[in-house]
Amino acid sequence: MLSILDLKNSVVNSQNSTLDRILDANLDRAREGLRVIEEWCRFGLDNQSLTSACKQLRQELGGWHSPQLRMARNTPEDPGTALTHPQEQRRADISTVLQVNFSRVQEALRVLEEYGKIENIAMAAAAKQLRYQIYTLESQVLAQDCHQKLAKAALYLVTSPCPNLLAVVEAALEGGLSLVQYREKQAHDHDRLTLARQIGQLCHRYNALFIVNDRLDIAIAAAADGVHLGQQDLPIAVARQLLGPHKIVGRSTTNPQELKRAIDEQADYIGVGPIYKTPTKADKTAVGHDYIRYAADHAPMPWYAIGGIDEHNLANVIASGASRIAVVRAIIDSPTPTQVTQTLLQQLAIKPPTLEKIS
């Protein structure tokens, strides 16, 4: 017959074993998530600093993974191994993979912190500090990923209302487009948000960036990669505060003074134009090619010549110094948006990539 002391020791041993299993599982989970992130930093971003940061975090976690915790593992009887969710079976794109794994690491570190307070106070304190480091790393990695895509995007589609907009956008994405801005000035907010979400999901299926014109609230609600602001819109610092540090913020410019303001505000990219008179900017005077030449000499960030550009006049725009362009009607009004996209990319000396949609 068990004595009270034996029973108490049995309960304590059982509790300790359970705690060890929890700590072991979450050390594994945090390290696995970090390895997924590290591989993208290494092979996707080619960033030695971020790769090294991931590795150091993994090694620090490994230092807490003692033989005692590993011995407590009981995988065959773990009910969690049979649990799954439909969203875990497929990822929409690289950004989703990164975000999911950052969340996994952060959650695991929180578990280590809370249960570590019972069994290992030093581990709990370390997990807390590591969690703060992961928050910073997340911003750095996601920002690097978005900005790498932006740097590679030579063609930028700015949408205008049309009956089959989703089909047109997808056709352009199939042609190699990698940057889309949703621009809508007249629709009700409910309709704007619905369409923004649909376009955003479509873009991310093709691993393309999705930007929302003007409306920070729509950009946030639609999980856009950033926002494009006009001269009368909010300051870029405010946009970054609301969107988060890893999002993209662009600014329209029409002259050297506005370009200087965008530089001072540290815009991620700028629009340069309108180069030619265009109905989408009926109130703006065409700035011509002189401003292209000025931007080529003075803009430190990616910039997109915009305004009335199409496959017929693009050669002149390129000759003036532009290597990136934004278009509206050239694609939106075309009966063959895929072919037009490919033609524009070819003229920009960019071979259209063969993109496979992630279903």
Buried (B, 14 or more C-beta within 10 A) or exposed (E): EEEEEEEEEEEEEEEBEEBBBBBBBBBBBBBBBBBBBBEBBBEBBEBEEBBEBBBEBBEBBEEBBBEEBEEBEEEEEEEEEEEEEEEEEEBBBBBBBBBBBBEBBBBBBBBBBBBBBEBBEEBBEBBBEBBEBBEEBBBBBBBBBBBBBBEEBBBBBBBBEEEEBBEBBBBBBBBBBBBBBBBBEEEEEEEBBEBBBBBBBBBBBBBBBBBBBBBBBBBBBBBBBBBBBEEEBBEBEEBBEBBEEBBBBBBBBBEEEBBEBBBEBEBBBBBBBBBBEBEBBEEBEBBBBEBBEBBBEEBEBBBBBBBBBBBEEBEBBBEBBBBBBBBBBBBBEBEEBBEBBBBBBEBBEBEBBEBEEBE
